[in-house]
C-alpha cells in the first residue's frame, strides 16, 4: 500500500491520497493518535497543531504500514504588541505577526469594568490600529490568521 502526503501548512492540515486503506491514523510527536477523515474528493485529512515528527499508520486487513512525516513551518506564534503611542486623544497600537498576519477582527481592548473597545481604524500595511481610549488600565486581545491568540495588560497614559 503506497500513499503520498501533502501538508497544507497555512491551515494546519495533513492531506493524503493514494490507495484506499481500512484506516489511516496520524500519530503526533507526543504519541497522540487521531484518525484521518475522508473528504468528498477522496483525500484524507488530519489536523496538526505543532511542528515536529509525526507517523502516518495505514492499515489494510492485518497489514500495517508506517511512514514518517515531518511538519515544518506551521505558525504557532501569537501576534505581539510592538508599540503604543498617543496621537491627540487617540491611542495607536502597533501589532506584528511573523507568519500568517493579524486577524484584525480579533483585535479589541477591554477595560477593567468590561467595556469593550474596537479599533476606529486599522492600517494593515503598518500593523497599526487607532483606538479612542481614555487614560486607564486595559487588556489587549489579538489573534492571527492561524488562530494563535495573545492577551495582556495595556496601560494608557494621559
C-alpha positions in Angstrom: 0.0 0.0 0.0 1.6 3.3 -1.1 0.5 6.8 -0.3 1.7 10.3 -0.9 1.4 13.0 1.6 0.9 16.8 1.3 1.0 19.3 4.1 -1.1 22.4 3.9 0.8 24.5 6.5 -1.5 27.5 6.4 -4.5 25.6 7.6 -2.6 23.1 9.7 -3.9 20.0 7.9 -2.1 16.9 6.6 -3.7 15.7 3.4 -3.1 12.1 2.0 -4.0 10.5 -1.2 -3.3 7.0 -2.7 -4.8 3.6 -2.5 -7.6 3.1 -0.1 -6.8 1.7 3.4 -9.1 0.3 6.0 -7.9 3.1 8.3 -5.4 5.9 8.4 -4.1 7.3 11.7 -1.8 10.2 12.5 0.5 9.8 15.5 1.7 13.1 16.9 5.1 14.0 18.5 3.7 13.1 22.0 2.1 9.9 20.8 -1.4 11.3 20.5 -3.4 9.3 17.9 -6.1 10.7 15.7 -7.8 9.2 12.7 -7.7 10.8 9.3 -11.1 12.0 7.9 -12.0 11.1 4.3 -13.1 14.1 2.2 -15.5 14.0 -0.7 -12.6 14.3 -3.2 -11.1 11.0 -1.8 -8.3 12.6 0.2 -7.8 12.0 3.9 -7.1 14.9 6.2 -6.0 15.3 9.9 -5.3 18.5 11.8 -1.8 19.2 13.1 -1.1 21.7 15.9 2.6 21.8 16.2 5.8 21.3 14.2 7.7 18.1 14.6 7.9 14.5 13.6 4.7 12.5 13.1 3.9 9.0 11.9 1.2 8.0 9.5 -0.2 4.5 10.0 -2.1 2.9 7.2 -3.9 -0.4 8.0 -5.4 -2.8 5.4 -6.6 -6.1 6.8 -3.8 -7.5 9.0 -1.1 -5.3 7.4 0.1 -2.0 8.9 2.5 0.3 7.1 4.0 3.3 9.0 5.6 6.3 7.3 7.4 9.3 8.9 6.0 12.7 8.2 7.8 16.0 9.3 5.7 19.1 9.8 7.7 22.3 9.5 6.7 26.0 9.2 3.4 25.7 11.0 2.5 29.1 12.5 2.3 28.5 16.3 3.4 32.0 17.5 0.9 34.6 18.6 1.0 38.2 17.5 2.9 40.7 19.6 2.3 44.3 20.6 5.4 46.2 19.4 4.5 49.9 20.1 2.0 52.1 21.9 1.7 55.8 21.5 -0.8 58.7 21.9 -1.9 60.8 19.0 -4.1 63.6 20.3 -6.8 61.8 22.3 -6.3 58.5 20.4 -4.1 55.6 21.2 -2.1 53.9 18.4 -1.2 50.3 18.8 1.2 48.5 16.5 1.0 44.8 16.5 3.1 42.3 14.5 2.8 38.7 13.4 5.7 36.8 11.7 3.8 34.3 9.7 0.1 34.4 8.7 -0.7 38.0 9.6 -3.0 39.7 12.1 -6.7 38.8 12.1 -8.0 42.4 12.6 -11.5 41.1 13.6 -10.0 39.7 16.8 -8.3 43.0 17.9 -10.0 44.5 20.9 -9.3 46.3 24.2 -11.4 45.8 27.3 -11.5 48.0 30.4 -11.4 46.8 34.0 -15.2 47.1 34.2 -15.8 45.1 31.0 -16.2 48.0 28.5 -15.1 46.6 25.0 -13.3 48.9 22.5 -12.8 48.1 18.9 -10.3 49.9 16.6 -11.6 53.2 15.0 -9.3 52.4 12.0 -6.6 49.9 11.0 -3.6 50.2 8.7 -2.7 46.7 7.6 0.4 47.9 5.9 2.0 49.3 9.1 0.2 47.0 11.5 -1.2 50.0 13.4 -4.7 50.3 14.9 -6.2 53.5 16.2 -8.4 53.4 19.3 -10.4 56.1 21.1 -9.3 55.2 24.7 -9.4 57.4 27.7 -6.4 57.0 30.0 -6.6 53.9 32.2 -5.7 50.3 32.5 -6.9 47.9 29.8 -6.4 44.4 28.5 -5.5 43.9 24.8 -6.7 40.8 22.9 -5.4 40.0 19.4 -5.1 36.9 17.2 -3.6 35.9 13.9 -5.0 34.2 10.8 -3.8 30.8 12.0 -5.8 31.1 15.2 -3.0 31.9 17.6 -4.1 34.5 20.2 -2.5 36.7 22.8 -3.7 39.0 25.5 -2.0 41.2 28.1 -2.1 44.4 30.1 -2.3 47.7 28.2 -1.8 50.9 30.3 -2.9 54.0 28.6 -1.4 57.2 30.0 -3.0 60.7 29.6 
